[in-house]
Amino acid sequence: MGQIDDLQSRVAMLDKAILANHRASEVSQRLQTIPGIGLITASAISATIADARAFRSGRHFAAWIGLVPRQSGTGGKVYLGRISKKGDPYLRKLLVLGATSVIRYSRNKPGLADWINSLLARRPARVVTVAVANKLARIAWAVMRRGEKFKQALSAVA
């Protein structure tokens, strides 16, 4: 029981440190305005990425995380496969979890997320989750690059 109490106090101490770093970071606070990105994800992205200008575009940022399909092909024909998983596994996991919450929310609000609901009608749920995670990564790159808060469109969730 003493070990559990010790671990719980250490977790509480780390939670306080993460919250203090989040409140001190303007980038982390801007990232938290994106639906599906919470305190932990925003803190992890802002701590990992010092300057968003290191990436040419949101697609390069998503590829660095490992959220883009692997390309292969021959004779000029390109085939898209599974995600590459070549990047940062922790950020990828956090963005996929955030995308899962966005999808769960959008299923209950059919008028708010037409893009997500139309994808869900055509593709399996896990494929849509990775697509939304990719979109979240691109939005996060744009928020970091422009230095503005996320401006949500009236007709979309993410």
C-alpha positions as CSV (number, residue, x, y, z in Angstrom):
1,M,0.0,0.0,0.0
2,G,2.9,2.3,0.7
3,Q,4.2,1.9,-2.8
4,I,0.8,2.7,-4.3
5,D,0.6,5.8,-2.1
6,D,4.1,6.8,-3.2
7,L,3.3,6.3,-6.9
8,Q,0.1,8.3,-6.6
9,S,2.0,11.2,-4.9
10,R,4.6,11.1,-7.7
11,V,1.9,11.1,-10.4
12,A,0.2,14.1,-8.7
13,M,3.6,15.9,-8.6
14,L,4.2,15.3,-12.3
15,D,0.6,16.4,-13.2
16,K,1.3,19.7,-11.4
17,A,4.6,20.1,-13.3
18,I,2.9,19.5,-16.7
19,L,0.1,21.9,-15.8
20,A,2.7,24.6,-14.8
21,N,4.6,24.1,-18.1
22,H,1.3,24.3,-20.0
23,R,0.3,27.5,-18.4
24,A,3.7,29.0,-19.1
25,S,3.7,28.0,-22.8
26,E,1.7,30.2,-25.2
27,V,2.0,27.6,-27.9
28,S,0.6,24.9,-25.7
29,Q,-2.3,27.0,-24.8
30,R,-3.1,27.8,-28.5
31,L,-2.8,24.0,-29.3
32,Q,-5.4,23.2,-26.6
33,T,-8.0,25.2,-28.5
34,I,-8.1,22.5,-31.2
35,P,-10.9,19.9,-30.6
36,G,-9.3,16.6,-29.8
37,I,-6.1,18.1,-28.4
38,G,-6.1,18.4,-24.6
39,L,-3.6,19.5,-22.0
40,I,-1.3,16.4,-22.3
41,T,-1.2,16.4,-26.1
42,A,-0.7,20.2,-26.4
43,S,2.1,20.0,-23.8
44,A,3.8,17.1,-25.6
45,I,3.6,18.7,-29.0
46,S,4.9,22.1,-27.8
47,A,7.7,20.3,-25.9
48,T,8.7,18.2,-28.8
49,I,8.5,20.7,-31.6
50,A,10.6,23.8,-30.8
51,D,9.9,25.6,-34.1
52,A,7.1,24.6,-36.6
53,R,9.2,26.2,-39.4
54,A,11.3,23.1,-39.4
55,F,8.5,21.5,-41.5
56,R,7.6,22.8,-44.9
57,S,3.9,21.9,-44.5
58,G,1.4,20.2,-42.4
59,R,1.8,17.1,-44.5
60,H,5.5,17.0,-43.7
61,F,4.7,17.4,-40.0
62,A,2.1,14.6,-40.2
63,A,4.6,12.4,-42.0
64,W,7.2,13.1,-39.4
65,I,4.8,11.8,-36.7
66,G,4.0,8.8,-38.9
67,L,0.3,9.5,-39.8
68,V,0.5,9.3,-43.6
69,P,0.0,6.2,-45.8
70,R,3.0,4.3,-47.0
71,Q,3.4,4.6,-50.8
72,S,4.6,1.9,-53.1
73,G,4.0,1.1,-56.7
74,T,5.6,0.3,-60.1
75,G,5.1,1.5,-63.6
76,G,3.9,4.9,-62.6
77,K,1.0,3.6,-60.6
78,V,1.2,4.5,-56.9
79,Y,-0.5,2.4,-54.2
80,L,-1.3,3.7,-50.7
81,G,-0.9,1.3,-47.9
82,R,-1.0,1.4,-44.1
83,I,0.4,4.3,-42.1
84,S,4.1,4.4,-42.0
85,K,4.6,4.5,-38.2
86,K,8.1,5.9,-38.8
87,G,7.8,8.9,-36.5
88,D,7.2,9.8,-32.9
89,P,5.1,7.0,-31.4
90,Y,4.0,9.0,-28.3
91,L,2.7,11.9,-30.4
92,R,1.0,9.6,-32.8
93,K,-0.7,7.7,-29.9
94,L,-1.9,11.0,-28.4
95,L,-3.3,12.3,-31.7
96,V,-5.1,9.0,-32.4
97,L,-6.7,9.1,-29.0
98,G,-7.8,12.7,-29.6
99,A,-9.2,11.7,-33.0
100,T,-11.1,8.9,-31.4
101,S,-12.8,11.4,-29.0
102,V,-13.6,13.8,-31.9
103,I,-15.2,10.9,-33.8
104,R,-17.2,9.8,-30.8
105,Y,-18.4,13.3,-30.4
106,S,-19.3,13.7,-34.1
107,R,-21.3,10.6,-34.2
108,N,-23.8,12.1,-31.8
109,K,-23.9,15.4,-33.7
110,P,-24.7,14.5,-37.3
111,G,-25.0,18.1,-38.5
112,L,-21.7,19.3,-37.1
113,A,-19.1,17.0,-38.6
114,D,-20.3,16.1,-42.1
115,W,-16.8,15.2,-43.3
116,I,-16.2,12.7,-40.5
117,N,-19.7,11.2,-40.8
118,S,-19.3,10.8,-44.6
119,L,-16.0,9.0,-44.1
120,L,-17.5,6.8,-41.5
121,A,-20.2,5.8,-44.0
122,R,-17.5,4.7,-46.5
123,R,-14.6,3.4,-44.4
124,P,-13.9,1.4,-41.2
125,A,-13.8,3.4,-38.0
126,R,-10.0,2.9,-37.4
127,V,-9.2,4.2,-40.9
128,V,-11.3,7.3,-40.2
129,T,-9.6,7.7,-36.8
130,V,-6.2,7.8,-38.5
131,A,-7.5,10.3,-41.1
132,V,-8.8,12.6,-38.4
133,A,-5.5,12.2,-36.4
134,N,-3.7,13.3,-39.6
135,K,-6.0,16.3,-39.9
136,L,-5.4,17.2,-36.3
137,A,-1.6,17.1,-36.9
138,R,-2.0,19.4,-39.9
139,I,-4.2,21.8,-37.9
140,A,-1.7,21.7,-35.0
141,W,1.2,22.6,-37.4
142,A,-0.9,25.5,-38.8
143,V,-1.7,26.8,-35.4
144,M,2.0,26.7,-34.4
145,R,3.2,28.2,-37.6
146,R,0.7,31.1,-37.8
147,G,0.8,31.9,-34.1
148,E,-3.0,32.1,-33.9
149,K,-5.6,30.2,-32.0
150,F,-7.7,27.6,-33.8
151,K,-10.7,29.2,-35.5
152,Q,-13.4,26.6,-35.8
153,A,-15.7,26.7,-38.8
154,L,-19.4,26.8,-38.0
155,S,-20.1,23.7,-40.0
156,A,-17.2,21.4,-38.9
157,V,-15.8,19.9,-35.8
158,A,-12.2,19.3,-36.9
